[in-house]
Amino acid sequence: MKLLMSDYQVTLVNNKMSEFFVKFHGPVETPFAKGVWKIHVELPEQFPYKSPSIGFMNKIFHPNIDELSGSVCLDVINQTWSPMFELINIFEIFLPQLLRYPNPADPLNGEAAALLMRDPKAYAKKVESYVDRYATPEDADQAGEDDDEDDEDEDDPRPLKRQNGHGTSNGTTKVNGNGNGNGAATEEADGDEDDEDEDDKMSDMGEFSDDDEEIMGKMDD
């Protein structure tokens, strides 16, 4: 693969040749010139007969790139891909051309497209502001790392903290559907009430009516 032998920094995902990240620098003499982006590349099983999937991991302001997902609207990737193309063509030709010559008539970012058509100078300034905020070399290195940490937290949730042996980390325990900061005390109180009910029942059982006493007396005779 020519891309691996090039000057581009390529990082394999789980040592698989079918998924990797590529560091991509913005083309010179454009508002993107100082930017560095981490591009996620995934190759389908039918590659090279089917086009690869690519996306920007850190933010970029461009009419044909979705700001949130990083998806790219590029005909050569989505429609006119040919097995004659090399992956390195994406980073040497296709993406630089897309950044140089955006197509506001077919946008994924409507705000960027409208601004480019209305005020190209303001568009260029906003692109540069995004580069400063989201496309430094450090941003490119860290792009996607927070998502991985969130996934790990979901897979391995931390146990709830206990306070003074009672309740959960927020100090409340649900007992009979009611929030109570001292769940153990409430349960103990319920237990006491149950004991009193039992005592009352025993007391009721210990009292005999006159008829009962008469019957008991006959049994003694």
N, C-alpha and C positions, 0 to 999 in steps of 0.2 A: 504494500500500500504506500503510494507516494507521500501521502499526508504524514505518515509516521517518520518518514525519512527527511521531511522538510524541516524548516526552522520553527514551525508552529509547535507550541507546547500542547501536547496531547496527553490526557490522563484517562486511562481505561477505568471503567466501572466494573468492579469485581473481576478484574483481569479478563474481561470479555471483549473480543474484537468487534462485537455487534453494538456496543454502547460505550460512549466516551465523551469527554469534554475537551473543547479546543479553546485556547485563548485567542481572541480576535481583536486586533487593533483597528480603530477607525481609520478610514482613508485620509491621506494628507489633503490639505487645502479644502477641507470641509469642516463644518461645525463639530463633526464627530472625531476630528483628528487626534485629540488627546485622550480619547476614551479607550477603555479596555473592557471587553465583555467575555464572559464565560458562555460558550455556546454548547448546548447539549445536543448530541447527535446520536440517533438510534437507527440502526440498519434493519430493515425487514428481512425475513427469510428469503424473499425473492430478489434481494439486491444482487446485482446492479440493474436488474430489469424493472424493479420498482424503486421509486425515489426514497431517499432517506428522510427521516423526520428530524427537523432542527428547531431549536428554540433558544431565545436569549434568557439566561438565568438572572442577570441583573437588569435593572430598568433602562429603557431607552425611549426617547421621544421621537417617534417616526410615524408617518401616516399609515405605513403598511406593516407595522409591527404592533401587536397587541401589548399594551403597557402592562397588564396584569399577568397574562399567561406567557408572554414572550413569543407567541406564535407568529410565524412569518408568512405574509401573503406574497409569494413569488412564483410567477408562472413556470419558470424553469424547474422549480422544485415540485409544485403541485400539479402541473399539467403536461409540460413538454419535456420531462426528464428522458434522457436517453442513456442506455448502457454504455455508450461511448464516453460519457462524462466521467471524470475522476472526482473523488471527494475534495481534492485540493482545489478544484475549480470553484467550489462553493466559496472558499475563503480568499482566493486570489482574484476571482472575477465576479461571481454572482452577488455576493453580499456587498462588496465595495460599490458595484454599480447601483444596487438598490439604495444604498445610503446617499450616493451622489445624485441619483435621479429618482426621487420618490414619485409615486403615482397617487395623487390625492383623489383621483376619480374612482379609485377602488380601495377605500381605506379600511383598516382594522382599528385605527385610532381616529375617530371623527374630529376630535379637538385639534389634533396635529394637522389633519388635512385642511380643516377650515382656516386655521391660523396661517398655514403655508400659502393658501390662495388669497387670503385677505391681506397679510402683511409678512412677506418673506423675511424681512429683517428681524421682526419680532420672533418669527419662527426660529431663526438661527440662534437668537439669544437664548430662547428657551431650551433648545437642544444643548447649548453649551452649559446652561445651568444644570441640566440633567447629568451631563458628563461630570461636572464638578461634584454633584451630590451622590451619584450612583455608579459611576464608571471609572473609578480610580483603580489602580492595580490591586489595592487592598479589597475593594468592593468585589472585584472579579474573583479573588481568592476565596472570599467568604460567601459568595452567592450560593444559595442552596443549603448551606450548612445549618441554618436555623430550622429549616424544614426537616432535616434529618434528625435533629435533636428533638423536635416536637413528636416525630414518629416514634422515637425511642421511648419518650415519656408515656405515650399512649400504650405502647406494648408492655411497659414495665411500670405500672402506676405505683406510686409510693404509698405505704400504709398510712392510715389515719393516725395522727398523733393523739395521745391520751393526756388528759389534764387531771392530776390528782386521782387517777384511777377511775374517773367517771367521764362518760360522754365522749364526744368526738372532738376534733381540733378546734371547732368553733364553740365548744363549751356547751352544746345543746344535745339532748338526747330525746328521741321521740318515744313517749310512753302513752299508750292508749290514744295515739293520734295528736297529742299536745306537746309542744316544745317545752322542755324544762331544763334549766341549767344544772339541776342536781337530780339526775335520773335515778340514782340509787336510792335517794331519800324518798322519792315518790313511790318507787317500787316497794320500799320497806313499809311506807304508810299504807299502801294497798294491802300488804301482807297482814298488818295489824288489824285492819278492818275485817279481813277474812277470818282471823283468829277470833275476833269479837263475835262475828256471826256464828261461828262454831260453838262458842261458849253459850250464846243465847239459845242455840238449838239444844245443847246439852241440858241447859237449865229448864227449858220447856219439857224435855223428856223426863226430868227428875221430879216434876210436879204431878201428883195423881189427883184425880177427881174423887168425889165421895163414892161414886159407883165403883171406881177402880179399887179403893180401899176395902169396900164390902166384898168384892170378888177375892181380893188377896186374903181377907180374913177367913172366908169359906175354905180357901185352899189350905190354910193352916190347920183348920179343924179336920 
